[in-house]
Amino acid sequence: MADAIPLLEKAGIAGDLDEGTIELKDKKTVSTFFEEVGNLRVWAREPSVKLN
């Protein structure tokens, strides 16, 4: 994750990372992410979503 921080800072979102931010370290982590992504729902984000 440390390698991505400069990019996230440049995008202005480094301070907004939460439990929905997942570090993908290797191929196994990526596979696990895709297996689990269906269970991922970060309810705290719901109020900030603008549906226009």
Backbone atoms as SQL, in Angstrom:
CREATE TABLE atoms (id INTEGER PRIMARY KEY, chain TEXT, resi INTEGER, resn TEXT, atom TEXT, x REAL, y REAL, z REAL);
INSERT INTO atoms VALUES
  (1, 'A', 1, 'MET', 'N', 0.835, -1.185, 0.000),
  (2, 'A', 1, 'MET', 'CA', 0.000, 0.000, 0.000),
  (3, 'A', 1, 'MET', 'C', 0.884, 1.254, 0.000),
  (4, 'A', 2, 'ALA', 'N', 2.018, 1.171, 0.635),
  (5, 'A', 2, 'ALA', 'CA', 2.890, 2.337, 0.733),
  (6, 'A', 2, 'ALA', 'C', 3.280, 2.878, -0.646),
  (7, 'A', 3, 'ASP', 'N', 3.459, 1.980, -1.608),
  (8, 'A', 3, 'ASP', 'CA', 3.829, 2.417, -2.956),
  (9, 'A', 3, 'ASP', 'C', 2.716, 3.208, -3.631),
  (10, 'A', 4, 'ALA', 'N', 1.490, 2.981, -3.243),
  (11, 'A', 4, 'ALA', 'CA', 0.343, 3.642, -3.866),
  (12, 'A', 4, 'ALA', 'C', 0.013, 4.988, -3.227),
  (13, 'A', 5, 'ILE', 'N', 0.522, 5.251, -2.036),
  (14, 'A', 5, 'ILE', 'CA', 0.171, 6.479, -1.314),
  (15, 'A', 5, 'ILE', 'C', 0.443, 7.744, -2.126),
  (16, 'A', 6, 'PRO', 'N', 1.599, 7.902, -2.788),
  (17, 'A', 6, 'PRO', 'CA', 1.794, 9.125, -3.583),
  (18, 'A', 6, 'PRO', 'C', 0.722, 9.334, -4.649),
  (19, 'A', 7, 'LEU', 'N', 0.302, 8.256, -5.300),
  (20, 'A', 7, 'LEU', 'CA', -0.746, 8.353, -6.311),
  (21, 'A', 7, 'LEU', 'C', -2.076, 8.746, -5.661),
  (22, 'A', 8, 'LEU', 'N', -2.395, 8.133, -4.532),
  (23, 'A', 8, 'LEU', 'CA', -3.635, 8.451, -3.831),
  (24, 'A', 8, 'LEU', 'C', -3.622, 9.890, -3.313),
  (25, 'A', 9, 'GLU', 'N', -2.457, 10.357, -2.861),
  (26, 'A', 9, 'GLU', 'CA', -2.331, 11.751, -2.428),
  (27, 'A', 9, 'GLU', 'C', -2.540, 12.704, -3.601),
  (28, 'A', 10, 'LYS', 'N', -1.939, 12.391, -4.734),
  (29, 'A', 10, 'LYS', 'CA', -2.085, 13.227, -5.932),
  (30, 'A', 10, 'LYS', 'C', -3.547, 13.288, -6.368),
  (31, 'A', 11, 'ALA', 'N', -4.260, 12.181, -6.195),
  (32, 'A', 11, 'ALA', 'CA', -5.680, 12.134, -6.548),
  (33, 'A', 11, 'ALA', 'C', -6.547, 12.810, -5.489),
  (34, 'A', 12, 'GLY', 'N', -5.946, 13.148, -4.351),
  (35, 'A', 12, 'GLY', 'CA', -6.681, 13.836, -3.294),
  (36, 'A', 12, 'GLY', 'C', -7.557, 12.919, -2.454),
  (37, 'A', 13, 'ILE', 'N', -7.262, 11.618, -2.460),
  (38, 'A', 13, 'ILE', 'CA', -8.110, 10.693, -1.714),
  (39, 'A', 13, 'ILE', 'C', -7.351, 9.891, -0.654),
  (40, 'A', 14, 'ALA', 'N', -6.093, 10.178, -0.441),
  (41, 'A', 14, 'ALA', 'CA', -5.299, 9.410, 0.525),
  (42, 'A', 14, 'ALA', 'C', -5.917, 9.459, 1.923),
  (43, 'A', 15, 'GLY', 'N', -6.543, 10.550, 2.282),
  (44, 'A', 15, 'GLY', 'CA', -7.152, 10.680, 3.602),
  (45, 'A', 15, 'GLY', 'C', -8.527, 10.045, 3.699),
  (46, 'A', 16, 'ASP', 'N', -9.039, 9.522, 2.598),
  (47, 'A', 16, 'ASP', 'CA', -10.385, 8.944, 2.579),
  (48, 'A', 16, 'ASP', 'C', -10.400, 7.419, 2.569),
  (49, 'A', 17, 'LEU', 'N', -9.258, 6.788, 2.758),
  (50, 'A', 17, 'LEU', 'CA', -9.198, 5.332, 2.724),
  (51, 'A', 17, 'LEU', 'C', -9.956, 4.765, 3.920),
  (52, 'A', 18, 'ASP', 'N', -10.694, 3.674, 3.688),
  (53, 'A', 18, 'ASP', 'CA', -11.476, 3.047, 4.749),
  (54, 'A', 18, 'ASP', 'C', -11.379, 1.538, 4.620),
  (55, 'A', 19, 'GLU', 'N', -12.259, 0.806, 5.316),
  (56, 'A', 19, 'GLU', 'CA', -12.202, -0.654, 5.282),
  (57, 'A', 19, 'GLU', 'C', -12.512, -1.231, 3.907),
  (58, 'A', 20, 'GLY', 'N', -12.989, -0.410, 3.004),
  (59, 'A', 20, 'GLY', 'CA', -13.237, -0.852, 1.642),
  (60, 'A', 20, 'GLY', 'C', -12.005, -0.760, 0.760),
  (61, 'A', 21, 'THR', 'N', -10.911, -0.255, 1.301),
  (62, 'A', 21, 'THR', 'CA', -9.653, -0.170, 0.571),
  (63, 'A', 21, 'THR', 'C', -8.873, -1.451, 0.828),
  (64, 'A', 22, 'ILE', 'N', -8.569, -2.172, -0.212),
  (65, 'A', 22, 'ILE', 'CA', -7.923, -3.473, -0.075),
  (66, 'A', 22, 'ILE', 'C', -6.600, -3.463, -0.816),
  (67, 'A', 23, 'GLU', 'N', -5.546, -3.850, -0.115),
  (68, 'A', 23, 'GLU', 'CA', -4.230, -3.938, -0.733),
  (69, 'A', 23, 'GLU', 'C', -4.100, -5.263, -1.472),
  (70, 'A', 24, 'LEU', 'N', -3.740, -5.204, -2.732),
  (71, 'A', 24, 'LEU', 'CA', -3.543, -6.403, -3.547),
  (72, 'A', 24, 'LEU', 'C', -2.042, -6.619, -3.687),
  (73, 'A', 25, 'LYS', 'N', -1.524, -7.615, -2.977),
  (74, 'A', 25, 'LYS', 'CA', -0.079, -7.836, -2.909),
  (75, 'A', 25, 'LYS', 'C', 0.458, -8.781, -3.974),
  (76, 'A', 26, 'ASP', 'N', -0.355, -9.757, -4.398),
  (77, 'A', 26, 'ASP', 'CA', 0.109, -10.759, -5.353),
  (78, 'A', 26, 'ASP', 'C', -1.088, -11.386, -6.059),
  (79, 'A', 27, 'LYS', 'N', -0.843, -12.356, -6.915),
  (80, 'A', 27, 'LYS', 'CA', -1.928, -12.981, -7.676),
  (81, 'A', 27, 'LYS', 'C', -2.946, -13.654, -6.762),
  (82, 'A', 28, 'LYS', 'N', -2.497, -14.261, -5.677),
  (83, 'A', 28, 'LYS', 'CA', -3.417, -14.925, -4.756),
  (84, 'A', 28, 'LYS', 'C', -4.346, -13.904, -4.113),
  (85, 'A', 29, 'THR', 'N', -3.810, -12.758, -3.743),
  (86, 'A', 29, 'THR', 'CA', -4.622, -11.701, -3.148),
  (87, 'A', 29, 'THR', 'C', -5.665, -11.210, -4.141),
  (88, 'A', 30, 'VAL', 'N', -5.295, -11.064, -5.392),
  (89, 'A', 30, 'VAL', 'CA', -6.226, -10.615, -6.426),
  (90, 'A', 30, 'VAL', 'C', -7.350, -11.634, -6.596),
  (91, 'A', 31, 'SER', 'N', -7.005, -12.914, -6.636),
  (92, 'A', 31, 'SER', 'CA', -8.020, -13.965, -6.760),
  (93, 'A', 31, 'SER', 'C', -8.979, -13.936, -5.579),
  (94, 'A', 32, 'THR', 'N', -8.437, -13.796, -4.379),
  (95, 'A', 32, 'THR', 'CA', -9.273, -13.726, -3.180),
  (96, 'A', 32, 'THR', 'C', -10.179, -12.507, -3.241),
  (97, 'A', 33, 'PHE', 'N', -9.655, -11.382, -3.711),
  (98, 'A', 33, 'PHE', 'CA', -10.465, -10.168, -3.828),
  (99, 'A', 33, 'PHE', 'C', -11.679, -10.428, -4.720),
  (100, 'A', 34, 'PHE', 'N', -11.461, -11.029, -5.873),
  (101, 'A', 34, 'PHE', 'CA', -12.576, -11.265, -6.791),
  (102, 'A', 34, 'PHE', 'C', -13.571, -12.279, -6.243),
  (103, 'A', 35, 'GLU', 'N', -13.103, -13.210, -5.433),
  (104, 'A', 35, 'GLU', 'CA', -14.011, -14.157, -4.796),
  (105, 'A', 35, 'GLU', 'C', -14.870, -13.477, -3.736),
  (106, 'A', 36, 'GLU', 'N', -14.298, -12.494, -3.041),
  (107, 'A', 36, 'GLU', 'CA', -14.977, -11.849, -1.927),
  (108, 'A', 36, 'GLU', 'C', -15.691, -10.543, -2.289),
  (109, 'A', 37, 'VAL', 'N', -15.448, -10.004, -3.465),
  (110, 'A', 37, 'VAL', 'CA', -15.975, -8.691, -3.816),
  (111, 'A', 37, 'VAL', 'C', -17.503, -8.630, -3.735),
  (112, 'A', 38, 'GLY', 'N', -18.154, -9.735, -3.968),
  (113, 'A', 38, 'GLY', 'CA', -19.611, -9.761, -3.865),
  (114, 'A', 38, 'GLY', 'C', -20.115, -9.497, -2.456),
  (115, 'A', 39, 'ASN', 'N', -19.283, -9.788, -1.469),
  (116, 'A', 39, 'ASN', 'CA', -19.660, -9.557, -0.070),
  (117, 'A', 39, 'ASN', 'C', -19.325, -8.149, 0.396),
  (118, 'A', 40, 'LEU', 'N', -18.580, -7.419, -0.417),
  (119, 'A', 40, 'LEU', 'CA', -18.117, -6.094, -0.012),
  (120, 'A', 40, 'LEU', 'C', -19.220, -5.060, -0.160),
  (121, 'A', 41, 'ARG', 'N', -19.598, -4.478, 0.921),
  (122, 'A', 41, 'ARG', 'CA', -20.573, -3.391, 0.912),
  (123, 'A', 41, 'ARG', 'C', -20.165, -2.447, 2.026),
  (124, 'A', 42, 'VAL', 'N', -19.721, -1.270, 1.684),
  (125, 'A', 42, 'VAL', 'CA', -19.272, -0.305, 2.674),
  (126, 'A', 42, 'VAL', 'C', -20.408, 0.683, 2.893),
  (127, 'A', 43, 'TRP', 'N', -21.253, 0.382, 3.872),
  (128, 'A', 43, 'TRP', 'CA', -22.455, 1.162, 4.107),
  (129, 'A', 43, 'TRP', 'C', -22.154, 2.609, 4.480),
  (130, 'A', 44, 'ALA', 'N', -21.042, 2.879, 5.111),
  (131, 'A', 44, 'ALA', 'CA', -20.704, 4.254, 5.497),
  (132, 'A', 44, 'ALA', 'C', -20.567, 5.164, 4.284),
  (133, 'A', 45, 'ARG', 'N', -20.310, 4.600, 3.110),
  (134, 'A', 45, 'ARG', 'CA', -20.164, 5.397, 1.892),
  (135, 'A', 45, 'ARG', 'C', -21.504, 5.800, 1.288),
  (136, 'A', 46, 'GLU', 'N', -22.568, 5.105, 1.607),
  (137, 'A', 46, 'GLU', 'CA', -23.870, 5.339, 0.977),
  (138, 'A', 46, 'GLU', 'C', -24.311, 6.805, 0.981),
  (139, 'A', 47, 'PRO', 'N', -24.235, 7.518, 2.108),
  (140, 'A', 47, 'PRO', 'CA', -24.710, 8.912, 2.104),
  (141, 'A', 47, 'PRO', 'C', -23.915, 9.829, 1.168),
  (142, 'A', 48, 'SER', 'N', -22.671, 9.458, 0.848),
  (143, 'A', 48, 'SER', 'CA', -21.853, 10.331, 0.019),
  (144, 'A', 48, 'SER', 'C', -21.982, 10.054, -1.472),
  (145, 'A', 49, 'VAL', 'N', -22.741, 9.042, -1.846),
  (146, 'A', 49, 'VAL', 'CA', -22.922, 8.687, -3.258),
  (147, 'A', 49, 'VAL', 'C', -23.985, 9.604, -3.864),
  (148, 'A', 50, 'LYS', 'N', -23.623, 10.264, -4.952),
  (149, 'A', 50, 'LYS', 'CA', -24.557, 11.145, -5.645),
  (150, 'A', 50, 'LYS', 'C', -25.043, 10.449, -6.905),
  (151, 'A', 51, 'LEU', 'N', -26.319, 10.215, -6.982),
  (152, 'A', 51, 'LEU', 'CA', -26.886, 9.517, -8.126),
  (153, 'A', 51, 'LEU', 'C', -27.566, 10.503, -9.073),
  (154, 'A', 52, 'ASN', 'N', -26.779, 11.243, -9.829),
  (155, 'A', 52, 'ASN', 'CA', -27.317, 12.193, -10.791),
  (156, 'A', 52, 'ASN', 'C', -27.101, 11.671, -12.177);
